[in-house]
Amino acid sequence: MAKLLFRLGEWSVRKRKMVIAGGLMLLLLVAALGLGLGTSFTGEMTIPGTKSEQAGIILNEEFPSSGDGGQIRLVFKSEKATLESESNKKWITEALKVVQSDSSVTSIVSPYDAGTLSADKKIGYADVTYSQPANEVTENSKEHVLGVVERLQDRGIQTELAGSVAFSELEIGGTSEVIGVLIAFMILAFTFTSFLAAGLPILTAVVGLGIGMMIIVIGSNVVSMASFSITLAVMLALAVGIDYALFIMSRYRQQLAAGFERNTAIAQANATAGSSVVFAGITVIIALVGLSVVQIPFITMMGLAAAVSVFVAVLIAVIFVPAVLAVAGDRISPARENKWLRKWSGPKKAEGTENRWGKIVTRKPWLTAILCIVLLTVCTIPFLHMQLGLPDSGLKSTETTERRGYDLLAEGFGEGFNGQLVVVARTAKTEDPQADIAKATSYIKNLPDVASVYPLIPSPSGKAAIITVLPETGPHDIKTTELVQSIREEAEQVMKDNNVEIMVTGGTAVNIDISEKLDEALPKFAILIVGLAFVLLMLVFRSILVPIKAVLGFLFTLGSTLGVIVLVIQDGYLANFFGIPEPGPVLSFLPILVTGILFGLAMDYEVFLVSRMREDYNHTGDAVKSIRSGITHSGPVVSAAGLIMIAVFASFIFAGDAMIKSMGLALAFGILVDAFIVRMTLVPAVMTLLGRSAWYLPKWLDRILPNIDVEGESVMKDTHSIDTSISSKKDEESESSTLMSKEKSG
């Protein structure tokens, strides 16, 4: 692979103008196509085969008129008078007539016709149903409703919006993301002591990000994809795009400092650091594609979308970056430093100077390892009481109309109103099916934590019915989950005794089923990832203990990350600091997502750091010295890469959407732990304790395993010998010319 990347680097240097022009043309082409087609993301998060999904199928079969049209719920509240007062009733009725004038509206249920008013008549709601699905309701229809809402607000009637039609849109690319990129730029500037050199990784990452995003946008028109898939893809593409370019640029500058010719140095950097980039990128891609093993469609598509963005980032790093380096020329060489940045970065260290951190870690390895393990274990403890769920309007900011509408409904009709359960009952009996259903479902009203049970609604065929159950607790309360389980447990016995099938569906039941399914899938996925990590690292490092140490380090990273997420998101500690409006369950698919992504990124740092240690160990045979050398040469770059990823991921914490917040927080903290506590501290300490045995591999296994030259040793030997022979030839020619001149003068 190293030789192939060396030749690819040489080709990119020779064809630099064509490569850069081709990359920019590709960006413009996919941008034109993507913007022309537009986005077609969905907000659906369903899992085939769950009990709630099966109930939904029967519901659609028996109640075909229910349709799939989007719905807006207008929630009203009057402080001064009741909603039944003459003036309030007049204004609300007129407002609903204006809403009805939209041709997309199929029906409106008034609070006065349906009796959807609270006990004190101060709060009520009306349901507006559209002919299109929720995600296809036009902006004109939304603006029409918002205009009606504004007029009612002016008349003193607080009016908020709920339902399936979203008004608080998902935003990508806000101010916080720009700040994250600026922080990454400053980190790069201090790393390279050059503003120009700092800008190149960001420039190439943005090109890769643009191409990857547009491919995903185009793909959203072909396959069903959740709207937040592109957010994850943006996070990863930007972070790994900058980091991969950083690794190649850093090695290129090292080769220049070692005296190699510029074009040769670019090809060498592509062969060495580029090999690590390709391996690391493949690892991340495998982890993301591996999300498909959980067999959950929206998780699979999210992983595939992110994998596409990482694949593009890898291609940009090994093809586009070398061409950009060739065009930049000597302007980004180590000799061209910014004096101000050098002053703040400190004096340049002499060649051979050991890293101070490396000395500290290897001097007291037992103490270092114990402190790291204790800290990571403490962070992992909250993970033991993790509760999974899906965010709803109750976890949004109070600045959104959906959250205010959610709170008004809870205030007027009880906490359980927002977590209603839809019970679907069906029987094969023909004499009096509705009486049989009523008798079979009568146990529900006697279950704990049931506030009320609405009268059953028979289906057109008469063989099925819908019963709406109002819990006493909210949708995220553990008691609501227990109520769903109680209904289902009793339903099994009812089926045996009365031959009446009883199922539970609705938003709350769907969320419970998705969370349980994902909770079950996490251990299987983690085992798959751990096994994959062990095999890949054994191939790379030709060792048994190094992969075991890397895998255990990843498990510490994962456990502590999920523990802190539970502490902040679920338990509410530091929630205000991170802008989390309301503590709630951990996003149900976050653990699996974090497992896949952090695995790939953790292996990135493991490869970049430990491969340099192995390279030095092969040359010197000194285990401790090779560890210090690896930290000295690769440590600063890994630290910079970690800080860049933290800055990019942390910028998403301040997004408005609860799902994006939790993903940004989990990934930022995960990288902080893995890069600085596990890879830069625990790994060197453990390897110091292992000594030479860290690199042990049985001879029979060594013969079987294919040799993956991630360090690019073969290329470095070849180019070094070529460079040496050229230098020797030049010296001989110089010596010969000197002798000839002496003979002539003699």
KACORSUL-V300304 format. One record per residue. SS is DSSP state (~ for helix, > for strand, _ for the rest). PSI is psi in degrees with one decimal (NA if undefined). Layout:
BEGIN
ss->(SS,SS)
psi->(PSI,PSI)
END
This chain:
BEGIN
ss->(_,~,~,~,~,~,~,~,~,~,~,~,~,~,_,~,~,~,~,~,~,~,~,~,~,~,~,~,~,~,~,~,~,~,~,~,~,_,_,_,_,>,_,_,_,_,_,_,_,_,~,~,~,~,~,~,~,~,~,~,~,~,_,~,~,~,_,_,_,_,>,>,>,>,>,>,>,>,_,_,_,_,_,_,_,~,~,~,~,~,~,~,~,~,~,~,~,~,~,~,_,_,_,_,>,>,>,>,>,_,~,~,~,~,_,_,>,_,_,_,_,_,>,>,>,>,>,>,>,>,_,_,_,~,~,~,_,_,~,~,~,~,~,~,~,~,~,~,~,~,~,~,~,~,_,_,>,>,>,>,>,>,>,_,_,_,_,_,_,_,_,_,_,_,~,~,~,~,~,~,~,~,~,~,~,~,~,~,~,~,~,~,_,_,~,~,~,~,~,~,~,~,~,~,~,~,~,~,~,~,~,~,~,~,~,~,~,~,~,~,_,_,_,_,_,>,_,_,~,~,~,~,~,~,~,~,~,~,~,~,~,~,~,~,~,~,~,~,~,~,~,~,~,~,~,~,~,_,_,_,_,~,~,~,~,~,~,~,~,~,~,~,~,~,~,~,~,~,~,~,~,~,~,~,~,~,~,~,~,~,~,~,~,~,_,_,~,~,~,~,~,~,~,~,~,~,~,~,~,~,~,~,~,~,~,~,~,~,~,~,~,~,~,~,~,~,~,~,~,~,~,~,_,_,_,_,_,_,~,~,~,~,~,~,~,_,_,_,_,_,_,_,_,_,_,~,~,~,~,~,~,~,~,_,~,~,~,~,~,~,~,~,~,~,~,~,~,~,~,~,~,~,~,~,~,_,_,>,>,_,_,_,~,~,~,_,_,_,_,_,~,~,~,~,~,~,~,~,~,~,~,~,~,_,~,~,~,~,~,_,>,>,>,>,>,>,>,_,_,_,_,_,~,~,~,~,~,~,~,~,_,~,~,~,~,~,_,_,_,>,>,>,>,_,_,_,>,>,_,_,_,_,_,>,>,>,>,>,>,>,>,_,_,_,_,_,_,~,~,~,~,~,~,~,~,~,~,~,~,~,~,~,~,~,~,~,~,~,_,>,>,>,>,>,>,_,~,~,~,~,~,~,~,~,~,~,~,~,~,~,~,~,~,~,~,~,~,~,~,~,~,~,~,~,~,~,~,~,~,~,~,_,_,_,~,~,~,~,~,~,~,~,~,~,~,~,~,~,~,~,~,~,~,~,~,~,~,~,~,~,_,_,_,_,_,_,_,_,_,_,_,_,_,_,_,>,>,_,_,~,~,~,~,~,~,~,~,~,~,~,~,~,~,~,~,~,~,~,~,~,~,~,~,~,~,~,~,~,~,~,_,_,~,~,~,~,~,~,~,~,~,~,~,~,~,~,~,~,~,~,~,~,~,~,~,~,~,~,~,~,~,~,~,~,_,_,_,~,~,~,~,~,~,~,~,~,~,~,~,~,~,~,~,~,~,~,~,~,~,~,~,~,~,~,~,~,~,~,~,~,~,~,~,~,~,_,_,_,~,~,~,~,~,~,_,_,_,_,_,_,_,_,~,~,~,~,~,~,~,~,~,~,~,~,~,~,~,~,~,~,~,~,~,~,~,~,~,~,~,~,~,~,~,~,~,_)
psi->(-38.2,-42.5,-39.3,-44.4,-31.7,-46.9,-37.7,-40.3,-42.5,-43.1,-44.1,-36.1,-44.4,-39.8,35.9,-45.0,-41.2,-41.2,-46.4,-45.2,-40.7,-40.3,-44.3,-37.2,-40.3,-41.3,-46.3,-38.4,-50.6,-30.3,-43.3,-42.6,-44.4,-45.7,-31.3,-42.1,-32.6,175.6,150.0,50.3,155.5,164.2,12.9,133.8,84.3,156.9,116.4,141.6,-7.3,162.1,-39.5,-33.6,-38.6,-39.2,-37.6,-36.2,-45.9,-38.7,-42.9,-32.1,-43.3,-22.9,66.2,-23.5,-14.8,-30.6,-173.0,27.3,146.3,152.6,137.3,131.0,115.0,119.7,125.3,147.7,132.5,125.9,-41.6,-51.3,170.8,164.0,-11.4,-1.0,154.8,-45.1,-45.5,-41.6,-37.8,-47.8,-39.9,-42.0,-44.5,-40.0,-40.7,-31.9,-37.1,-41.5,-40.5,-23.4,-14.4,125.1,-18.9,-14.4,126.1,-31.1,153.6,131.7,111.4,147.8,-23.3,-28.4,-39.4,-8.9,30.7,62.1,146.9,170.4,-37.1,3.9,16.9,-21.3,139.8,174.8,154.9,141.7,128.7,122.6,137.3,160.7,-24.6,158.2,161.7,-42.2,-5.2,1.1,127.9,160.2,-32.0,-40.8,-40.2,-44.0,-35.9,-44.8,-41.9,-34.4,-40.5,-43.0,-43.6,-40.1,-38.3,-37.8,-39.8,-26.0,8.1,11.8,110.0,125.8,121.5,167.8,137.5,-167.3,-171.3,-16.1,123.0,136.3,-25.1,95.2,152.9,124.1,135.2,137.0,40.9,-168.8,-39.8,-37.3,-37.6,-41.5,-40.4,-42.4,-38.1,-39.2,-42.3,-38.8,-43.2,-37.1,-44.4,-39.6,-43.4,-29.7,-44.7,-7.1,43.7,127.5,-36.7,-47.5,-34.0,-30.7,-25.7,-46.6,-36.1,-40.5,-49.4,-35.5,-37.9,-38.6,-48.0,-39.3,-44.7,-44.8,-46.8,-44.5,-44.2,-35.6,-40.7,-40.9,-43.7,-42.9,-30.0,-19.5,-10.2,-41.3,158.4,125.5,132.9,149.1,-29.0,-0.6,-39.5,-28.8,-46.5,-41.4,-40.1,-46.2,-52.2,-44.9,-42.5,-44.6,-52.5,-30.9,-45.1,-44.8,-44.0,-40.4,-37.4,-44.5,-42.9,-43.0,-40.3,-44.4,-37.1,-44.6,-33.3,-41.6,-36.2,-43.3,-28.1,-5.0,7.1,152.5,149.0,-51.0,-37.4,-40.6,-38.0,-46.5,-39.1,-43.9,-38.5,-33.0,-37.0,-72.9,-34.2,-36.2,-42.6,-37.7,-45.6,-45.3,-45.9,-42.6,-42.7,-38.6,-45.9,-43.3,-44.0,-42.1,-40.7,-43.8,-31.6,-16.5,-19.1,-17.5,-20.4,-9.3,45.3,113.1,-47.5,-29.2,-42.6,-47.4,-34.5,-44.9,-42.2,-40.6,-45.4,-37.4,-38.4,-43.8,-38.2,-39.5,-43.4,-40.2,-38.7,-45.9,-41.9,-40.1,-42.3,-8.7,-51.9,-42.0,-46.2,-37.8,-40.8,-39.7,-39.5,-39.8,-38.4,-31.8,-142.3,-6.4,-18.4,18.8,159.4,-23.9,-22.7,79.9,151.0,123.4,-39.2,-44.1,-37.6,-37.9,-44.2,-25.0,-14.8,164.3,149.7,134.5,143.6,151.8,132.2,-8.1,130.6,147.9,133.5,-39.0,-39.0,-38.9,-43.5,-47.3,-42.1,-16.1,-38.5,65.7,-39.0,-47.3,-44.1,-47.3,-43.6,-44.8,-43.3,-45.5,-40.7,-47.0,-46.5,-35.6,-42.5,-42.1,-27.0,-24.8,-46.1,-21.7,-26.3,-21.3,32.3,135.9,126.8,152.8,177.9,137.4,143.7,-168.1,-23.9,-15.3,5.6,169.9,148.5,-8.2,-13.5,146.7,-30.4,-41.8,-42.2,-38.1,-40.1,-46.1,-38.0,-41.8,-39.4,-37.8,-40.3,-32.6,3.3,156.0,-35.7,-11.4,-36.1,-3.7,37.2,142.9,133.9,111.8,125.0,122.6,138.6,142.2,153.7,-3.9,149.9,-19.5,-63.3,74.4,-36.7,-35.5,-39.6,-41.0,-43.4,-42.1,-42.2,-31.5,4.2,-21.6,-20.3,-42.3,-16.2,-2.5,152.5,148.6,22.2,119.0,-47.0,159.3,122.4,153.4,146.1,149.4,114.6,150.8,163.0,-33.3,-18.9,-5.6,-1.4,166.4,155.3,135.6,121.9,126.0,128.5,110.9,162.8,-20.4,164.2,172.1,-24.2,0.0,139.7,-27.8,-32.2,-40.9,-43.0,-33.2,-44.4,-44.9,-37.8,-43.9,-43.7,-37.6,-44.1,-32.1,-31.4,-42.8,-37.6,-39.6,-40.0,-40.6,-40.1,-2.6,37.7,122.1,124.7,125.8,155.9,132.0,-161.3,165.7,-43.6,-44.7,-38.9,-45.3,-40.0,-44.3,-41.5,-44.3,-42.8,-41.0,-43.0,-35.3,-38.8,-33.7,-23.7,-49.6,-40.4,-43.9,-40.3,-40.3,-42.0,-45.8,-44.4,-43.4,-42.9,-43.4,-43.1,-46.9,-47.2,-44.3,-30.3,-36.5,-41.5,-48.1,-2.7,52.5,155.1,-46.0,-34.3,-46.2,-39.0,-45.2,-41.0,-41.3,-44.9,-38.6,-40.6,-40.4,-37.3,-43.2,-47.8,-47.7,-45.9,-35.3,-49.4,-32.9,-44.8,-35.7,-42.8,-42.9,-40.1,-54.3,-47.4,-46.9,-17.7,5.3,131.5,18.6,-42.2,-37.8,-39.0,5.3,28.8,114.3,-31.9,126.3,144.7,-176.3,155.3,137.4,124.6,-35.8,3.5,-45.6,-43.8,-41.0,-46.5,-38.6,-48.8,-46.3,-47.5,-32.8,-50.5,-45.5,-35.6,-40.0,-29.8,-55.1,-36.7,-45.5,-48.9,-35.7,-51.2,-28.8,-35.1,-36.2,-43.2,-41.3,-45.9,-35.6,-39.6,-29.9,-36.6,-31.2,4.8,110.2,-49.4,-42.7,-37.3,-34.1,-46.5,-38.8,-40.4,-42.0,-38.3,-45.9,-41.5,-21.8,-50.6,-37.1,-42.7,-40.0,-44.9,-42.5,-41.5,-44.2,-38.2,-46.9,-41.0,-44.1,-42.8,-48.6,-40.2,-28.0,-24.4,-11.2,-29.9,15.1,162.1,-26.9,134.9,-36.3,-43.3,-39.7,-50.9,-37.5,-44.7,-43.8,-44.6,-45.1,-38.4,-46.5,-38.4,-42.2,-39.1,-47.7,-48.6,-45.2,-43.6,-32.9,-46.5,-61.0,-42.8,-13.0,-60.9,-44.6,-51.1,-37.0,-46.2,-40.4,-31.1,-41.4,-35.2,-31.5,-138.8,-25.1,-17.6,-29.6,16.3,135.3,124.9,141.9,-39.1,-35.2,-34.7,-37.0,-31.8,-41.8,135.8,149.3,114.2,111.0,72.9,-33.9,-12.9,33.3,-40.9,-42.2,-42.8,-38.3,-44.7,-49.0,-32.4,-40.8,-37.3,-45.5,-39.0,-41.9,-37.3,-42.9,-42.2,-40.1,-41.5,-40.1,-41.4,-42.7,-39.2,-42.2,-40.5,-42.4,-33.7,-43.3,-40.2,-39.1,-34.9,-40.7,-41.2,-42.9,-31.9,NA)
END
